């Protein structure tokens, strides 16, 4: 845990009402995006709302977690959903800081701390 996590700013921004609001906003965006583009099955799994049948251009890599929503074409194994559930928890912890922090962590999943925390093997990166 860094000093930021334990400091006053961390208490305001992380696992707080502010981060919760950001998570809920992101979830609303994910739900809207999923309902607009999904042509497949919509279900609740691993604590996520999963939209299948998404066109490849509407999500990153094998799928994208936006708040409590997972957007994908058909990448819905139990391992992948367990990996994405960790990303959901990251959204809850960081709120709307999460996209910025994820970007700053880099595109290489093998070095991105959020992908490592979610489990590289379960995410299909190994």
KENU-626784 format. One line per field, with one value per residue (C-alpha): residue in three letters; residue number from 1; chain; x, y, z. Coordinates in nm, 4 decimals. Each point is the difference from the previous one (the first is absolute). Last residue first. Example, Ala and Ser with C-alpha at 12.3 -4.5 7.8 and 13.67 -1.06 7.14 Angstrom:
2
res <- SER_ALA
n <- 2_1
chain <- A_A
xx <- 1.3670_-0.1370
yy <- -0.1060_-0.3440
zz <- 0.7140_0.0660
This chain:
126
res <- UNK_UNK_UNK_UNK_UNK_UNK_UNK_UNK_UNK_UNK_UNK_UNK_UNK_UNK_UNK_UNK_UNK_UNK_UNK_UNK_UNK_UNK_UNK_UNK_UNK_UNK_UNK_UNK_UNK_UNK_UNK_UNK_UNK_UNK_UNK_UNK_UNK_UNK_UNK_UNK_UNK_UNK_UNK_UNK_UNK_UNK_UNK_UNK_UNK_UNK_UNK_UNK_UNK_UNK_UNK_UNK_UNK_UNK_UNK_UNK_UNK_UNK_UNK_UNK_UNK_UNK_UNK_UNK_UNK_UNK_UNK_UNK_UNK_UNK_UNK_UNK_UNK_UNK_UNK_UNK_UNK_UNK_UNK_UNK_UNK_UNK_UNK_UNK_UNK_UNK_UNK_UNK_UNK_UNK_UNK_UNK_UNK_UNK_UNK_UNK_UNK_UNK_UNK_UNK_UNK_UNK_UNK_UNK_UNK_UNK_UNK_UNK_UNK_UNK_UNK_UNK_UNK_UNK_UNK_UNK_UNK_UNK_UNK_UNK_UNK_UNK
n <- 126_125_124_123_122_121_120_119_118_117_116_115_114_113_112_111_110_109_108_107_106_105_104_103_102_101_100_99_98_97_96_95_94_93_92_91_90_89_88_87_86_85_84_83_82_81_80_79_78_77_76_75_74_73_72_71_70_69_68_67_66_65_64_63_62_61_60_59_58_57_56_55_54_53_52_51_50_49_48_47_46_45_44_43_42_41_40_39_38_37_36_35_34_33_32_31_30_29_28_27_26_25_24_23_22_21_20_19_18_17_16_15_14_13_12_11_10_9_8_7_6_5_4_3_2_1
chain <- A_A_A_A_A_A_A_A_A_A_A_A_A_A_A_A_A_A_A_A_A_A_A_A_A_A_A_A_A_A_A_A_A_A_A_A_A_A_A_A_A_A_A_A_A_A_A_A_A_A_A_A_A_A_A_A_A_A_A_A_A_A_A_A_A_A_A_A_A_A_A_A_A_A_A_A_A_A_A_A_A_A_A_A_A_A_A_A_A_A_A_A_A_A_A_A_A_A_A_A_A_A_A_A_A_A_A_A_A_A_A_A_A_A_A_A_A_A_A_A_A_A_A_A_A_A
xx <- -0.0068_-0.2183_-0.3298_-0.1549_0.0118_0.3742_0.0694_-0.1877_-0.2083_0.2933_0.2298_-0.2551_-0.0241_0.3773_0.0550_0.3363_-0.1126_-0.3113_0.2127_-0.2282_0.1428_-0.0557_-0.0762_-0.3019_-0.1255_0.0432_-0.1962_-0.2780_-0.0132_-0.0239_-0.3709_-0.0609_0.3208_-0.1208_-0.3244_0.1687_0.2742_-0.2699_-0.1458_0.3499_0.0192_-0.3340_0.1604_0.2608_-0.2691_-0.1967_0.3042_0.0533_-0.3674_0.0160_-0.1869_0.1927_-0.2962_-0.0140_0.0758_-0.1214_0.0191_-0.2046_0.0509_0.2027_0.1149_0.1739_0.1241_0.0292_0.2497_0.2206_-0.2016_-0.3727_-0.2393_0.2122_-0.0363_-0.3810_-0.1641_-0.1700_0.0095_-0.0907_0.0838_-0.1421_0.2575_-0.0181_0.1674_-0.2765_-0.3133_-0.1203_-0.0444_0.0111_0.0968_-0.0429_0.1505_0.0579_-0.2415_-0.0882_0.3681_0.0962_-0.2847_0.0908_0.3673_-0.0826_-0.2264_0.2760_0.2491_-0.2369_-0.0479_0.3766_0.0559_-0.2659_0.1657_0.3382_-0.1504_-0.1825_0.3372_0.2014_0.2790_-0.0368_-0.0665_0.2003_0.2825_0.0099_0.0288_0.2952_-0.0038_-0.0322_0.2317_0.2680_0.0015_-0.1427
yy <- -1.6252_0.3084_-0.1879_0.2041_-0.3016_-0.0297_0.3688_0.0191_0.3042_0.1443_-0.0459_0.1687_0.2944_0.0208_0.0286_-0.1598_-0.3247_0.1786_0.2329_0.2978_0.2092_0.0648_0.3652_-0.1111_-0.2144_0.2910_0.2284_-0.2545_-0.0757_0.3581_-0.0123_-0.2282_-0.1234_-0.2709_-0.0930_0.0001_-0.2217_-0.2352_-0.0224_-0.0712_-0.2902_-0.1254_0.0114_-0.2588_-0.2274_0.0466_-0.1003_-0.3118_-0.1026_0.0296_0.2896_0.1219_-0.0046_0.3504_0.2032_0.2720_-0.0573_0.2352_0.0840_0.3126_-0.0337_-0.3346_-0.0559_-0.3116_-0.2101_0.3031_0.3216_0.0533_0.1511_-0.0650_-0.3781_0.0206_-0.1117_-0.3377_-0.0539_0.2472_-0.1158_0.1761_-0.0877_-0.1623_-0.3168_-0.0376_0.2018_-0.0442_0.1645_-0.2324_0.1321_0.2981_0.2491_0.3505_0.2483_-0.2072_-0.0555_0.3646_0.1095_-0.2626_0.0979_0.3713_-0.0776_-0.2164_0.2839_0.2371_-0.2540_-0.0455_0.3763_0.0416_-0.2773_0.1743_0.3161_-0.1869_-0.1500_-0.3086_0.2287_0.3751_0.1610_-0.2484_0.0156_0.3798_-0.0261_-0.2405_-0.3793_-0.0780_0.2881_-0.1376_-0.3144_-0.3401
zz <- -2.0617_-0.0654_0.0029_0.2818_0.2318_-0.0697_0.0544_0.3268_0.0951_0.1987_-0.3006_-0.2251_0.2414_0.0398_-0.3750_-0.0778_-0.1657_-0.1245_-0.2156_-0.0607_0.2823_0.3714_-0.0875_-0.2028_0.2897_0.2407_-0.2324_-0.0574_0.3772_0.1232_-0.0856_0.2960_0.1622_0.2388_-0.1758_-0.3417_0.1435_0.1332_-0.3513_-0.1297_0.2467_-0.1377_-0.3470_0.1020_0.1488_-0.3227_-0.2039_0.2124_-0.0227_-0.3778_-0.1609_-0.3075_-0.2454_-0.1521_0.3067_0.2373_0.3767_0.2176_0.3692_-0.0726_-0.3588_-0.0506_-0.3532_-0.2141_-0.1924_-0.0805_0.0227_-0.0537_-0.2569_-0.3130_0.0390_-0.0314_0.3276_-0.0180_0.3720_0.2742_0.3517_0.3058_0.2614_0.3442_-0.1296_-0.2575_-0.0755_-0.3582_-0.3387_-0.3015_-0.3369_-0.2300_0.2414_-0.1355_0.1571_0.3083_0.0690_-0.0396_0.2304_0.2580_-0.0149_0.0401_0.2968_0.1512_-0.0455_0.1831_0.2808_0.0328_0.0057_0.2702_0.2015_-0.0389_0.1499_0.2784_0.0897_-0.0811_-0.1161_-0.0650_0.3382_0.2082_-0.2546_0.0265_0.3786_-0.0177_0.0237_-0.3707_-0.0930_0.2322_-0.2123_0.0930
